[in-house]
Amino acid sequence: MHMQSPPVNSLSLDFLTELCISLEKLEMDKGCRGLIITSVLSNQPKVFSAGLDILEMYGKSPEHCGEFWKVVQEMWLKFYGSNMGSSPAGGCLLSLTCDYRIMADNPRYTIGLNETQLGIVAPFWFKETMVNTVGHRNTEVALQLGLLYKPAEALKIGLVDQLVPEDQVFTVASQTMTKWLTIPGNVSVITTKSTLNLLFSFQLWCFNLV
Ligand SMILES: CC/C=C\C/C=C\C/C=C\C=C\CC(=O)SCCNC(=O)CCNC(=O)[C@H](O)C(C)(C)COP(=O)(O)OP(=O)(O)OC[C@H]1O[C@@H](n2cnc3c(N)ncnc32)[C@H](O)[C@@H]1OP(=O)(O)O
């Protein structure tokens, strides 16, 4: 799936709605077993996603905000695999929801949950998704300081799984996907994934988020 919503793939209500509809269609397609999501913006260096569209969170009606927040949660529940450039805040969440993250090795790109730098708080399920990926201590430091990591630093703490030269991102993503798809049977993979997320799913249920 190629994201192309200039200038920076910010996650607006319209963009997220279209994304969720596309994901639902893929989920129903029995022939689809994996998804690589990437940005095809023409800017250089390339942005994966600038995160939530800040214009959606300012001066809007409570109904609009409710609708927006609901679709953010839907997006978070659905993702699979990704490759990327810069991914601040919601852009980082988008990639954290994936099973494997491949980042272009360009020090001009950054990734992280930088909400505190913006004077806002990363919701608890952003935080939990980060803890599940990089552990509690790394998350504590990252979230309190609102850190945006360069590729080498992101790899070191496990925020991304692999760095590759910029022109090879999609090729490597395809090769990685091929490897993951050699695991036989959707059911065992889905069940394993659900088991890994069991505690988190329970927490979300307690907070009435699913
Ligand atoms: C309704 C909600 C209800 C409740 C919410 C409650 C709690 C929410 C709590 C936290 C949630 C936070 C999650 C988030 O995702 S907040 C968004 C955080 N995003 C950022 O901090 C990214 C900011 N952007 C950047 O760092 C850079 O733009 C960049 C690295 C992505 C790209 O840099 P470039 O140099 O290539 O491009 P720019 O010149 O900076 O930008 C171009 C253009 O794009 C506009 N823009 C950038 N980011 C956003 C954005 N997130 N939303 C909307 N628009 C964005 C930027 O203003 C420029 O526009 P103009 O060309 O000036 O018109």
The ligand as a Gaussian input file, in Angstrom:
#p B3LYP/6-31G(d) Opt

LIG

0 1
 C       -9.459000      14.999000      18.050000
 C       -8.394000      14.411000      18.850000
 C       -8.873000      14.194000      20.188000
 C       -8.107000      13.959000      21.165000
 C       -6.639000      13.924000      21.042000
 C       -6.079000      13.737000      22.364000
 C       -4.866000      13.396000      22.585000
 C       -3.923000      13.197000      21.460000
 C       -2.627000      13.122000      22.014000
 C       -1.589000      12.932000      21.317000
 C       -1.560000      12.489000      19.968000
 C       -0.503000      12.833000      19.233000
 C       -0.218000      12.153000      18.024000
 C        0.306000      13.022000      16.901000
 O        0.599000      12.428000      15.907000
 S        0.426000      14.724000      17.013000
 C        1.253000      15.206000      15.514000
 C        2.717000      15.161000      15.730000
 N        3.432000      15.384000      14.508000
 C        4.566000      16.058000      14.472000
 O        5.086000      16.526000      15.449000
 C        5.177000      16.211000      13.118000
 C        5.410000      17.608000      12.805000
 N        6.004000      17.693000      11.479000
 C        7.329000      17.522000      11.252000
 O        8.135000      17.225000      12.109000
 C        7.786000      17.767000       9.842000
 O        6.750000      18.421000       9.170000
 C        8.166000      16.471000       9.085000
 C        9.483000      15.879000       9.624000
 C        7.070000      15.423000       9.134000
 C        8.402000      16.852000       7.594000
 O        9.346000      17.895000       7.526000
 P        9.502000      18.692000       6.154000
 O       10.595000      19.684000       6.379000
 O        9.629000      17.742000       5.021000
 O        8.093000      19.433000       5.929000
 P        7.512000      20.717000       6.691000
 O        7.902000      21.944000       5.908000
 O        7.818000      20.708000       8.125000
 O        5.932000      20.490000       6.532000
 C        5.292000      20.548000       5.250000
 C        3.837000      20.942000       5.458000
 O        3.174000      19.904000       6.191000
 C        2.516000      20.465000       7.339000
 N        2.512000      19.480000       8.423000
 C        3.570000      18.883000       8.999000
 N        3.194000      18.019000       9.956000
 C        1.836000      18.085000       9.998000
 C        0.859000      17.437000      10.792000
 N        1.153000      16.518000      11.733000
 N       -0.444000      17.723000      10.583000
 C       -0.796000      18.636000       9.636000
 N        0.101000      19.300000       8.828000
 C        1.399000      19.022000       9.024000
 C        3.359000      21.682000       7.665000
 O        2.616000      22.582000       8.429000
 C        3.671000      22.231000       6.278000
 O        2.527000      22.882000       5.797000
 P        2.651000      24.236000       4.965000
 O        3.481000      23.878000       3.766000
 O        3.361000      25.208000       5.858000
 O        1.255000      24.610000       4.651000

